[in-house]
Amino acid sequence: MIARIVDAMFGCRHSNYGFPRTTRPTSKRSAVAALTGTYVVCLDCGKELPYDWAGMRVLEMSDAAHNHAAQSPALAKHAA
């Protein structure tokens, strides 16, 4: 929570994105790409952000992790 406040005051606002990229299931994925399979990159700071292709919106990391756990029963059991 504190990191969010500091990032909002002094960090990048992530308002300039590149086109969404979808990774192959068999390829090596970054942590962000592993959450939804699709991600965008902030063109200002280079940070990867999870992207919901069906909803066509950038997700918060907490939303993406929650959606990923709901889709994967094995991970949902492990997280509980």
Contact map, one row per residue, 1 for C-alpha under 8 A:
11111000000000000000000000000000000000000000000000000000000000000000000000000000
11111100000000000000000000000000000000000000000000000000000000000000000000000000
11111110000000000000000000000000000000000000000000000000000000000000000000000000
11111111000000000000000000000000000000000000000000000000000000000000000000000000
11111111100000000000000000000000000000000000000000000000000000000000000000000000
01111111111000000000000000000000000000000000000000000000000000000000000000000000
00111111111110000000000000000000000000000000000000000000000000000000000000000000
00011111111110000000000000000000000000000000000000000000000000000000000000000000
00001111111000000000000000000000000000000000000000000000000000000000000000000000
00000111111100000000000000000000000000000000000000000000000000000000000000000000
00000111111110000000000000000000000000000000000000000000000000000000000000000000
00000011011111000000000000000000000000000001100000000000000000000000000000000000
00000011001111100000000000000000000000000000000000000000000000000000000000000000
00000000000111111000000000000000000000000111100000000000000000000000000000000000
00000000000011111000000000000000000000000100000000000000000000000000000000000000
00000000000001111100000000000000000000000111000000000000000000000000000000000000
00000000000001111110000000000000000000011110000000000000000000000000000000000000
00000000000000011111000000000000000000011110000000000000000000000000000000000000
00000000000000001111100000000000000000011000000000000000000000000000000000000000
00000000000000000111110000000000000001111000000000100000000000000000000000000000
00000000000000000011111000000000000001110000000000000000000000000000000000000000
00000000000000000001111100000000100011100000000000000000000000000000000000000000
00000000000000000000111110101000100011000000000000000000000000000000000000000000
00000000000000000000011111100000000010000000000000000000000000000000000000000000
00000000000000000000001111100000000010000000000000000000000000000000000000000000
00000000000000000000000111110000000000000000000000000000000000000000000000000000
00000000000000000000001111111000000000000000000000000000000000000000000000000000
00000000000000000000000001111100000000000000000000000000000000000000000000000000
00000000000000000000001000111111110000000000000000000000000000000000000000000000
00000000000000000000000000011111110000000000000000000000000000000000000000000000
00000000000000000000000000001111111000000000000000000000000000000000000000000000
00000000000000000000000000001111111110100000000111000000000000000000000000000000
00000000000000000000011000001111111111100000000001000000000000000000000000000000
00000000000000000000000000001111111110000000000000000000000000000000000000000000
00000000000000000000000000000011111110000000000001000000000000011001000000000000
00000000000000000000000000000001111111100000000001110000000000010001000000000000
00000000000000000000011110000001111111100000000000000000000000000000000000000000
00000000000000000001111000000000100111110000000001111000000000000000000000000000
00000000000000000001110000000001100111111000000111110000000000000000000000000000
00000000000000001111100000000000000001111100000111100000010000000000000000000000
00000000000000001111000000000000000000111110011110000000000000000000000000000000
00000000000001111100000000000000000000011111111110000000000000000000000000000000
00000000000001011100000000000000000000001111111000000000000000000000000000000000
00000000000101010000000000000000000000000111110000000000000000000000000000000000
00000000000101000000000000000000000000000111111000000000000000000000000000000000
00000000000000000000000000000000000000001111111100000000000000000000000000000000
00000000000000000000000000000000000000001110111110000000000000000000000000000000
00000000000000000000000000000001000000111100011111000000000000000000000000000000
00000000000000000000000000000001000000111100001111100000011110000000000000000000
00000000000000000000000000000001101101110000000111110000011110010000000000000000
00000000000000000001000000000000000101110000000011111001111000000000000000000000
00000000000000000000000000000000000101100000000001111111111000000000000000000000
00000000000000000000000000000000000001000000000000111111100000000000000000000000
00000000000000000000000000000000000000000000000000011111000000000000000000000000
00000000000000000000000000000000000000000000000000011111100000000000000000000000
00000000000000000000000000000000000000000000000000111111110000000000000000000000
00000000000000000000000000000000000000000000000000111011111000000000000000000000
00000000000000000000000000000000000000010000000011110001111100000000000000000000
00000000000000000000000000000000000000000000000011110000111110110000000000000000
00000000000000000000000000000000000000000000000011000000011111110000000000000000
00000000000000000000000000000000000000000000000011000000001111111000000000000000
00000000000000000000000000000000000000000000000000000000000111111100000000000000
00000000000000000000000000000000000000000000000000000000001111111110000000000000
00000000000000000000000000000000001100000000000001000000001111111111000000000000
00000000000000000000000000000000001000000000000000000000000011111111100000000000
00000000000000000000000000000000000000000000000000000000000001111111110000000000
00000000000000000000000000000000000000000000000000000000000000111111111000000000
00000000000000000000000000000000001100000000000000000000000000011111111100000000
00000000000000000000000000000000000000000000000000000000000000001111111110110010
00000000000000000000000000000000000000000000000000000000000000000111111110010000
00000000000000000000000000000000000000000000000000000000000000000011111110000000
00000000000000000000000000000000000000000000000000000000000000000001111111110000
00000000000000000000000000000000000000000000000000000000000000000000111111111000
00000000000000000000000000000000000000000000000000000000000000000000000111111100
00000000000000000000000000000000000000000000000000000000000000000000100111111110
00000000000000000000000000000000000000000000000000000000000000000000110111111111
00000000000000000000000000000000000000000000000000000000000000000000000011111111
00000000000000000000000000000000000000000000000000000000000000000000000001111111
00000000000000000000000000000000000000000000000000000000000000000000100000111111
00000000000000000000000000000000000000000000000000000000000000000000000000011111
